[in-house]
Amino acid sequence: MKVLSALFQTIVLLSAAMSANLHTPIHGERNAPVAVGEVAPDFTLEDQNHNQLTLSNARGTPVVLVFYRGYW
């Protein structure tokens, strides 16, 4: 019974931490989506080879961004 109680408490604490993290504003966070024709805000992401890619470095060349939900 103690193991079940500890597991439940852990789940509740993790849920609370994740919920708080979702509502924490991020520096430079936008409140509205990018409009059609608007210049996309600059950002940096890591590619599959762990190289940092910044959108501003690709300005003037075609860029395709694909966002998917979940893991492969």
C-alpha angles and dihedrals in degrees: 000000000000091000091052091048092049091048091050092049091050092051091049092049093047091048091051092048092049092047092050090049092053091056097045109107115238120221107267094010114164123226094202134045121255109272124230108276093016119125110253116244116254118260140162125227135176119242127215090273092053093251118143113241121192122197093220089062090059097049111134094028126087112268126189118194120195120191119190131182119234133003132298 
